[in-house]
Amino acid sequence: RKEKTAQGVRGGAASGSFGGRPKKSLGQNFLTDPNVARRIVASLGVEPGDAVLEIGPGRGALTGFLMVSGAGRVMALEKDRDLAPELPLRFPGLCVVNADAMRFAWDRLDRLPRVRVVGNLPYNVASPIMWDLAWLAQRFARAVFMVQLEVAERIVAVPRTGDYGGLSVWLQSFVTPAKLFKVGPNVFTPRPKVDSAVVAFTPRPVSERPREPGRLARFIKRIFSMRRKQLGRILGADLTPGAGDFLESQGLSPRCRPEELTPGQILLLMNAMGDA
Ligand code: SAM
């Protein structure tokens, strides 16, 4: 263990060989191309004094650039018990929390003035991590993530397309997402079987965000669990006359399918249903 640390420190961050063998269970595909890392960090738009939170720093491919980005403070959340203690040795000043982003109490970020969130997210947990972070969009200035290309397509998907679903509606209710660029498998070690893409999230204005996020999450899951069915059949008696009137006002009918509604229409439909 000691030997590994010493070797790693001597090699410096660029050698990127610390923390033992990459762990498949933690979705460890480490980025090896500094140009891609630099591009990701540049797209985060760090301003002097900002706090930055990196999810899954791994061997620090992005972290090195974050440390010289002008951020007032850089924090990282790393689940790997081997990597977490080594990161502050390589990046003095970096605050590393050895924790699972899936269980992290995001309200701990409350004390920070403005946070930018970044991560080359592990493929297996990227969607749930982004789902949870959306609740807290008001605390973020901007977020930039690398995810599997297919997930990126779902995030930015528009109604009436095959990729449009619960994840698109939920995230777009809180943030405006943009697909920035595609990344091939050759810039990672080990090489993943899929393509990746970088997506950026800009929080929506507070006035446009859902007031009852818990209820909206349940509603989205309910209607998209049966996305091919007609809304009238999915909602049954819960499709109140008020909700029917709302659909009509939008040029829609109870025979339409959930995937035909924009995130804004889904929110308004839920509100029109009253307490149903
Ligand atoms: N940022 C590094 C890079 O670009 O090379 C590593 C990216 S690798 C795809 C994902 C990283 O997330 C790994 O370091 C892994 O240990 C970490 N990780 C996996 N699951 C996690 C979780 N639930 N919470 C926090 N970190 C996690």
Boltz pocket constraint, residues with backbone or C-beta under 6 A from the ligand:
constraints:
  - pocket:
      binder: B
      contacts: [[A, 25], [A, 26], [A, 27], [A, 28], [A, 29], [A, 30], [A, 31], [A, 32], [A, 55], [A, 56], [A, 57], [A, 58], [A, 59], [A, 60], [A, 61], [A, 62], [A, 77], [A, 78], [A, 79], [A, 80], [A, 83], [A, 99], [A, 100], [A, 101], [A, 102], [A, 119], [A, 120], [A, 121], [A, 122], [A, 123], [A, 125]]
      max_distance: 6.0
